[in-house]
Amino acid sequence: MTKKPKAKKEDSVRIGVVYDNARTTPNTIRLYFHCRRCLEEFKAGIDHLGEPIPPMRPADYCRLNVGITTGDGWQVWCVRHEVNVTEFHIEDATAEALSGDPRK
């Protein structure tokens, strides 16, 4: 088995974190990720505890965490149902760049 060459910094894609405390960045999301179970409950109007769901948008009902995994990508996790919604795997150089110190 051959060892992959180490990725160079210039080969990677830099992913930055932007803290927008002034809330000046508009929401440009076109399609949301949702937990399948959350959507089923939302459509039925009854939550996982058997309680009625008040009027709201699906995006407001779903409780998702999104973050960088210890492996090679991002994960979207449903907090309400404690299930994986989806994962994104980042290829080679980008994954290595993300595994380092985020302050660099």
ZIWOUR-V486644 format. One record per residue. N is the residue number from 1. PSI is psi in whole degrees, 0 to 359 (* if undefined). Layout:
n:N psi:PSI
n:N psi:PSI
This chain:
n:1 psi:127
n:2 psi:146
n:3 psi:136
n:4 psi:142
n:5 psi:145
n:6 psi:134
n:7 psi:142
n:8 psi:153
n:9 psi:322
n:10 psi:344
n:11 psi:345
n:12 psi:164
n:13 psi:127
n:14 psi:129
n:15 psi:118
n:16 psi:160
n:17 psi:128
n:18 psi:122
n:19 psi:113
n:20 psi:73
n:21 psi:335
n:22 psi:354
n:23 psi:48
n:24 psi:348
n:25 psi:122
n:26 psi:155
n:27 psi:113
n:28 psi:16
n:29 psi:130
n:30 psi:322
n:31 psi:131
n:32 psi:154
n:33 psi:140
n:34 psi:149
n:35 psi:135
n:36 psi:319
n:37 psi:320
n:38 psi:317
n:39 psi:321
n:40 psi:316
n:41 psi:316
n:42 psi:314
n:43 psi:324
n:44 psi:339
n:45 psi:10
n:46 psi:129
n:47 psi:180
n:48 psi:347
n:49 psi:2
n:50 psi:10
n:51 psi:148
n:52 psi:143
n:53 psi:124
n:54 psi:160
n:55 psi:126
n:56 psi:172
n:57 psi:153
n:58 psi:323
n:59 psi:331
n:60 psi:333
n:61 psi:317
n:62 psi:144
n:63 psi:95
n:64 psi:143
n:65 psi:140
n:66 psi:132
n:67 psi:172
n:68 psi:133
n:69 psi:169
n:70 psi:346
n:71 psi:252
n:72 psi:41
n:73 psi:208
n:74 psi:151
n:75 psi:141
n:76 psi:121
n:77 psi:133
n:78 psi:117
n:79 psi:320
n:80 psi:315
n:81 psi:356
n:82 psi:54
n:83 psi:155
n:84 psi:131
n:85 psi:311
n:86 psi:166
n:87 psi:149
n:88 psi:128
n:89 psi:132
n:90 psi:136
n:91 psi:146
n:92 psi:264
n:93 psi:321
n:94 psi:318
n:95 psi:318
n:96 psi:320
n:97 psi:322
n:98 psi:336
n:99 psi:352
n:100 psi:194
n:101 psi:119
n:102 psi:347
n:103 psi:353
n:104 psi:*
